[in-house]
Amino acid sequence: MANVAIFVPHNGCPNKCSFCDQRHITGFLSQPDENDVKNAIEIALSSLKEKSFESEIAFFGGSFTAIDRKYMLTLLESTKPYIHNFKGIRISTRPDCIDEDVLNILKSYKVTSIELGAQSMADSVLLANERGHNAESVKRASLLIKSKGFSLGLQMMTGLYKSNKELDIYTAGEFIGLNPDTVRIYPTVVLKNTTLAALFEKGEYTPPNVEDSVKLCAELIEMFEEAGIKVIRVGLHDSESLKSNMLSGGFHPAFRELCESQIYYKNIISELNTQNITEGKIIVYVPKGHLSKAIGQKGTNKNNLILSGFTPEFRENDTLALRQVLIKKG
């Protein structure tokens, strides 16, 4: 379900992290005021109609609980005439900007979901990327948020400076231990005029490319989903600003679909191995509506099967569960 997304770019952040250029990540340059919030909500209500009751008003882009308190309250106040039409309010913030007082304020304004930009649970990675908090801050804030009855969301970045696959998987495992309701996964993208850009240009840092990022993120998606945690975003939102300011990294406009296709390919190979099918014509059944993901972007999965000696035909089957595959010899 679509949320009413209101961006507060970089406002409230006490420091600038190695990767950060919120203007080009979000495509927004200016800070919203009370009228901007009201206009965004009214436009959304006109299109969502009764579906608004399943949606949230979402303040993203900065550290919402670290912005000037008067400004934060002004933004929240502007939602009051409309909040009865929505499920609640979702905000994103830093782990070290959460305490009981601010949570009580958020609760009074019908905030229901809080996402923490944790990025990593390895202190060495957090320090190298100038995050200004440690993993213990993430744990403390997460437990406090859950104890107050909010829905908890955690955001992680893969391929950060001084990180690696093992540390990223460790972060996912630590997230699972905190039992969030939702997770977002963002492969690192190097943007101009950031610390990472300087490191990249000096040859001291190279982020994982799209292919490697897809393989890792596909694994992380499965980890979270097996733990019953919903992955609500994988990869940065596409924008001209992002693409024109990106120097390197794991960005693709259909990044999540690439990850889904990777999972399907793994499941197909697993099923072939289970049935000891090594070549020839095969019929690959996949859940209804998932043909394109199973075949792969530009037919990647299908082509890889052909190169391995198979003649595949893909069909839908409405009895199969998400990403389940059934294979029969043709």
N, C-alpha and C positions, 0 to 999 in steps of 0.2 A: 504494500500500500504506500502511495506517495505521501511524503510529509511536506509541510510548509517549511522549506529551508530558508533560514535567514542567516546570512553570513556576517560575522563580526571579525574581519580579518586581522589577525595578530594582536588584537586588542586584549590587554590583560597579561600577556606573556611577560614574565619578569626577566627573561633573557632570550637570546636568539640562538636556537639550536643549529647544529652544523648543517642541517639539510633544509632549513626553513626559508621559504619565500612565499608566505601565504597569499600574497597578491596574485601570483601566477599559478599557484595550486588551485585556488578557488575561482580565479578570474574576476574577483571583486576587489576594488581599490578603496572605496569609501566606507565609512562607518554608518550603519543604519540609525535613523532616529525614530521617534515614536510614530511619525506618519508613514515612514517606510514599512514598519512592522504592520501597521493597520492595513496599508494598501496590499501588502503581500498576502495577508490573511483573507481579506475580502475577495481578492482575485481567486485565491484557492477555493474559498467557499462557493463561489459562483460555478466552478467547474466540478468540484467534488460532490457538492450537494449532500445527500444523506451519508455518503461514504466518508465524510469528514469525521464521523464518530469513530472510525477505525484508524484515523491518522493522528499525528502529533505535530505540534508547532515546534520546530527544531532550530535552536541557536547553535550554529557551528562556525568554525574558522579560527577561533581564538580560545582563550582560557576564560570561560564565561564567569567563573566565580572569582577570578583575579582582577577583573576590570574594576574601574572606579565604582564603588558601591552605589552611589547615587545614579550613575548611568545604568548599572545592572537593574536597579529597581524600576527605573523609567521604562526599560525594555519589557520587563515583566508586567508592569502596570498596564502597558498598552495592549496586553493580551486579554485582560480581564473581561472586556465586553464580549469576547468571542470564545472563551475557553470552554463554555458549556457545550460547544459544537464539536469538541475534539476529545480524544482519549486522554490527552494531557500534553505536557511540554517535555521535550528532550533537549538536554544541553551536553556540550563537551567541555572538558576542562583538564587541568593538570592534577596529578595525584597529590602534590604538595599544596594544593589550594582547596582542600576539603577539610572542614571541621564541623563540629556539631552545630555551631551557630549558623553557618551558611546553609547547612542542610535543613535546619528548621525554617529558614527564610524560604528556601526553594519549595519545601513541602507546603507552605502557606499559599504559594502561587500555583499550586497544582502541577508542579514539576513531577513527572513520574519516572523518567529515565535519565540516568547520568552515565555518560561515556568518559572514560579516562584515557588520555593519550599516554599510555605506558611505554610503547615502542619496543622496549626490551626489558627482560628481567635479569640481565647480566650487568652487574654494577660496572664492570670494566667497559662495556659498550656504552652505557649511559654516560659515564665520565668522558669517554673519548668524543662523544657527540654533543657535549656541553648541555646535557638535559637539565642539570640543576637539581635533580632528585635521584634517589636510589630505589632499588627494588622493594625495600622495606616500606617506602612511602606508598608504593602501589598496593601492597598487601594491607597496610593499615587503612588506607582510603577505601579500598574495596570492601573490607569487612564492615566499616562504618556505614557505607552507603547501603549495603544489604541489611544491616541491622535496623536501619530507619525505614525499610520497606520500599526502597527505590528499585527499579530494574537496573541492573549493572551491565554496562557495556565496556569492553576493553579493546583498545586499538594497538596493533603491533606493526612494526616495520621489519621487513626482511632485507638482508644484505647491507646493513649499515656499516659504516667505517668501524673496523676492528671486530666485526662480527663474522660469523661463518654459519654454515648449515647446521652444525651441531648446536651452536648457541641459539639459533633461531628455533630449532626444535625444542630445546630446553625452555625457551620462553613460552612456547605453546603449551608445554607440559605444566609450567608454573601457572599459566592462565587457567588451565583446566582445573587445577587444584583450588583456584579461587571461585570456581563455579559461576562464571558470569552468565547472563541470559543471552548476550550477543557478543560477537567479535567482528572486528574489521581487520583486514590484512592488506598492508600497503607495501609492495616492493619499492625499495629506495630508488628515487629518481634524482639525478644530479642537476640542479638548476643554477643558472648563472647568478653571480654575485652572492654566493653562499660559501661557507667554509669548505663544504664538500667540493665545490667547484675549484677552489684553490688547490686542494689536495689532489683532485683529479688532473688538473692541468700540470701539476708538478710530477705526476706519475706515482704519487704515494697512495692513491686509492682508485680502484676500478670496481664499480658496482656490478653485481651479477646481471647478465643480459636477459632478454625476454625468455629465451628457451630454458635457461637454468632457473629463472624465477618461477616459471610455470611449473616445472617439475617439483620444486620445493613447496610452492603454495598449494598444489594439488594434494600433496602429502599432508599439509597442515589442515586443509579443509576436511579431509577424512578423519584426522585426529579429533578435531572439534566436533564434527557431526556424530562420530561414534560415542562421544561423551555427552551427547544431547544438547550441544551448544550451537545456536544458530549463527551462521556466518552471513552477515547482512551486507558485506561489501568486500570485494577483492580487487585491488588496483585503483589507481586514481581516476577521478572523473576526467573525461576527455574535454579539452578546450584548446582553442587556438593559442591562447596565452601560454598554456603549459607546453604545447609542442614547440612553440617558437623560442622558448627559454630553456628547453631541456638540452643538456649536453650529453647525457648518457643515462642508462638505467633500464629497469624492467617495466617499461610502459608499453601498453598496447591498448587501443580503444575497446577491444573485446577481450580483455585479459581474463575475466572470469570464465568466459566460454572456452578459452584455450585450456584453462585448468580443468573444466568439466570434461572436455574432450580427452585430456590426458588420463583422467580417472577412468573414463570409458575404455580407452585403449588398454589400460592395465587390466581391467576386468575381463575384457575380451581375451587377452593373452592367457590370463589365469584360467578361464573356462576352457580354452583350447587345450591347455596343458592337463587340466583335470580329466578331460575326455580323451586325451592322447591323440588329438587330431593334429597332424603335422603338415598336411597340404590338401589341395583340391578345393572343390566347390563347397562353400558353406553358406548357410542362411543365419544371419545374426539378428535376433529379435531384441528390441530395446523398448523401453516404456513409451507410451504414446506421447507425441510432442517432442521427442528427444532424438529424432533421426539426425538432424544437422550436427548436434553435439557428438553423437556416436560416430558419424562419418568423419568428423573433423573439419576444421576450417580449410577450405580449398581441397577437401577430400584427403587430408593428411593421413588419417587413420586407415581409410580404405586403401590408399596407395601403399602404405607400409605393409598392409596385409598381402597385397598383390606382390610386392617385392619379396615377401617371405614365402611365396609359393601357393597362396590361397586365391580363390576366385570368390570374393565375398558379395553377398546380396543382403542389404539391410531392410528389415521390415519392422513395423510397429506391432506391439502386443500390449493391450490395455490391462492385462493381468499382472504385469511386472512392476516391481517396486522401483523407487528412484535408483537409477544407475545399475539396476540389475540387468544382466544379459543372459540370453538363452541361445545356444548355438546347436544347430542341426546340420548334418551333412547334406549337401544338395543332391 
